[in-house]
């Protein structure tokens, strides 16, 4: 029986027979008042199936948000210069020792900035909780102003915390028409890139979008075309930062791992964002052993620029009929961090793992597992951790190095 990752990747050959995947539910984000570009969402829910009306059914982007208002505000933002320079990912990473070989470390942090009021407090909380990464949470809207971004970047660099940005849910590309929704999405990605440049974030994560009645190849081509146009818009502003396209978690829709790898291979400054909770869901719980993780990481490694970190989203996950339903507290489902840790140890590439668990305790359990030593021979047979994951009996005990 083929392995789950092989089924998803088609061994990188079945380009014309994709298994599309769409969106996955993330923890709720709420629109704040300190906003440079305002738009309202009822919540970043990602479970809709009506692809012809994605903004209404999936991201609940109300039509009363006017294009002129957003466009004007974006132009005001565009006039500002980046407040600090982006440092390369290679500069930020230090080597660790594992199995007697020097390999890059894995950084781990939450999918939410722990304080929206104070950048210094946010970084202090990250350090207090043992985190070395953090993803800026713009899924529900832009809450960060430019002064906050500049201070966050400075404090994070001093503390050795790697930042990334998650663009708003509605900021997807591949629209069929260059209409209001398309222009608004481009504006959101522009502003996300501006914040990333201002705070030195390593990557801007965005969702791949929807089929919208097309075949997967046509949808991919549309995303690639729009990405090239976006780059031309960003470069004169000093916002040509790396982007990351996220693997989605609903089967039969656009955004599976093959779609993501194809887009990333066509656009050098776009990296695959590997959401293993989504992958676990669309394979009906297939990611319980390190070789499944390693196969996907290997495919991403082939299309990603040398020296740049893998960008990974991780949490336990509930799913039904190969569609994600919600993130779970760690240990309540069947996805475990030990196989991910063991697979990452095989690669001479740094990694940033973003914890999307709904609670702090779960992120701490995952952090402890990733910090522990990888198990020798994890890919040669079923380990005790993968048997535990299959059994799914209660929360695993954390292991600290």
Steps between C-alpha positions, in 0.01 A plus 500: 500500500651838406614723782286806579763748383549308176127517435504876553812571302433254222877452527518845338384350169121511495480870423180457304319302766512711816319430823396854586473625853348824631486683828534404865360660811742704705455640845272803495646843440317822574538831326676761711469875485866587434466435130675624190269322257156426639261228392252297694473125519264295706790270580761321291285195453622286215246226461280614211452284193327744263802603298315737270437731795814448709504833678144464614500136600856439612657813638179696552643817347201737497435694179448828682875539544559754228780480250570876498557506875743210492680624192547847646629366828738267322640785299564690822688200632695460176646847537689398811846355485582169673603571857780245509679266265415132471790282604555175316379181658852357488628780725245416766561127525760325714609139477430232757647155546298184440645153436846653487413708193451873489145568389287816520275537800122494494329812626154479648240759593130584504270613220400811696693795640440470876444873553339734248555796728877499550774359277742481793245310707433266208866404464543470877207256511642299210833465680331418831316215328812366334410599143749585226247587227163669461254549215327837486126437495330707230251231397206705624639844418794735542538606861868606504614856426838598360656604830400169657647312202832682524528438874393136469766439237771661710405312817461169316843532336663578832328198657572260213131449418418428134189683379261413219175659384171327421310714250121543532290203394344704220843582354510216250594517134378320190175692458325452168455875453708797605206637689452664838572179689821444306621858551417483868692172535803651328481802730491276806803303380680827427434625851597163651830520313551854628456386859732205436768732364451739792545235769746271320262206463639209301190416297143611431263202511189507282232254389495374140137580421232302320432303185208726408372247248840443337736204475789506746760583235307806385457618860872454565591698189275784613666511843847499343405783263361709783808436713727637227281810476509538878879480500522779244285713731705421812854543369496880454372537856773286658244235595622210287505260794463120472146366494380159615200316356322274748380144445127485569290244685188416300502227239371551142571873504794716395816530711630148552869429545547443128342838419721672755820334378418578137443869578812523718712334231375753242563808718846500666408746776200292611556217747272209587340529844446146624199474729526145629167522680338561161702218344400265782135586439495451123677163531248377759763499774793386287778700669593280794853399400812699415528374143169667404630833633839449338353433157313831500799686643719347231268624227497849653878494536534448125305816411617733777801728485807360671555625855147629555304335782215259456183673618267257678161532668420235758226405744283202581192491278146367475377393158216316329475362147855623434410859584635688799241615750689670786832520679521286814690514825814293457434135576126506427555390139756277330762745370827503694811715491763225540482387135530862385805551723663182373433590137637854536824357640569343160533833320783750485247782507370712788131484590246731655206313650193706590268347759133549417362323805196658667672512841839587645550164673484321165757730343730437795466122460586529131790733573646253749479213252669699223777604741579138591755286318378324188469124515766309300349274236160665516440441131582129501199383697208599716618682811328501836388856438325411175327207671385743769373737232302223334348400830419862583462419867512827692761774502861389456751591764739773397866416456761767559859501390 
